[in-house]
Structures are given as C-alpha cells and as structure tokens.
Amino acid sequence: MNLSQIQYFLAASDTLNFTAAAKSLYISQPALSKQIKLLEAELGVMLFCREKGKVRLTRAGESFRGDLAAVLRELDRAVANVSLLGKKQGGRLRIGCFQGTAIDDLIYLISERYRQTQPETELVFRRGGFSEIRSALMDGEADVILTIDFDAAGLQGFRSQVICTKKLAFVYSEKSPLAAEPELSAKSFAGVPLLVLSAGADRDASPPSLPAFLKKLGLAHQKIEAYGNWDTLLTYLKMGRGFAVMLDGACGKISGLRQFLPPPEDFRGSVVAVWKNDSPMTEEFVHNLQLLAGN
C-alpha cells in the first residue's frame, strides 16, 4: 500500500464515482480503477460494491475510511512540511523529449499536474532528435529523457522505465496517391519509399523489428530514404514523397497526414523514460508519468 493508493481510495469514497475521482486527481479512470483493485487485493477485502452502474462503500470500505482519518492528519502535516521546504529550496527538472506529436498529450497532462500540485517545481522541456536528447542526458544537460524503446536499449548505465506502449502505424500524406485508395492494405505500400531518420543522425532510428515486419507484409524490398533530422523528414512526408513508421496517433495533430494501422498486433513501440541520478524529484516525475499514462 502506498500514499497514492490511499489518496485514490479517499477520492473515490468521497465521490462514489470513479470517473469524477480520476478527473480530480488528474489521472485516467482506468489507472484509478487499477490502483483500487490492487489495494483491495493487498488488503484481501472489497472496499467498493459495484453494481448496476453504481458504486458504494462496503462495510469494510467505510471502516477503512474512518480509520484513515487520524493517519491522514499526520500525513497532511508531513506533506505540508515537505511542501514548505520545497518552496524554500525550489526545484528545476530538465526533460528531453523526442520530436513528434506522439506524447504531446502526456506532456500537457504532466505540465498541468505540476502546475496545480507542485508550482514550486519548474519543468523545462527540450525537444530534439534521438541523438540530441541522448547527448543532453549523457552530458548532464537533461535530468531525464523520453525516448523510444529501441533507442533506449542502446543506453548503458542508465535507469529506464516504460511509460506507455502503442501500436506502430504507417503514416502518409493526403497528397500521396495512397490517399486516393478506397481501401488501404499493407500491399498498397509496395513500391512506396519508406522515409526514416538516418543512422548517422539518430543511430538506429527505426525499430530493429522493422525489416522482419516488412518482410511479413510482403514489403521486404522496400526503397528506403534516410533524412538527417525530423523536420526534413516531415517536410518530405507532407509532400507525399513516401510513408514513415510512427507511434499510433503521432500524426493526429499534424495537418495533411493520415495513418494506417497494419497487422499484426505485436508490432508495437514503447515510450521510455531514461535517467541516471536517483533523485527523488526525477523518481517522482517518472512515477507521475506512469500514472497519467494509465500504467
């Protein structure tokens, strides 16, 4: 049992509405439900009765809530003391993020959470290519970076944690002949150049499973065009030069682009947090990211 689970239980017991409780805590409803279930499993007793779309406290839940009152008063006092200390000391966390829109929503949510709950902590985001944010981490210019699993695998001597996992999608332009196809399939991309970031600019900038995946789809002999940075790749992608492989939803906020989700289901990529120093501030940031992502 941890403090977050207690806070989640209390919010849910106050509202008797998991959706409203999750909103008040700036987390997703599935994440809240998951933590409540873990708490119930640890205690070995049901705290809530869920039936016919309604939620109510069980007798055990009511007893548990009452017993927490005295404990929470002490916790509130401890949190207030720590918060006061934090305001006196201040705090600044430097975060490197890969380019693209795949995690824009997550960055917005974590920024809002800190603005609401920890205004004394300054979050400084730095966007860049994989190689750029890797260098920032290794040179001590970033405290933590958000990258993709296949890029994080090459970083030795650092701690890492998966934040979320998504399917990988084929992304193409509305100007591409692909956009005129009445019904797309994997074979529609045969002969269309695959646009990737060059190894020189961003090491292995494509998943190591990509060649095997393309072969499985009958695209083993695909022409590949490599570009030195994200902006250049995106420009040619919008022009309809070819297609690119991105996380599902990555093109959602980029006008002029569409995506196609090819089978199989196991073709996925993960957003990973990577850091070196065991600072409480960094640990808390990564933990908050996981909660917001629903993990």
Order of alpha helices (4+ residues) and beta strands (2+ residues): alpha-alpha-alpha-beta-beta-alpha-beta-alpha-beta-alpha-beta-alpha-beta-beta-alpha-alpha-beta-alpha-beta-beta-beta-alpha
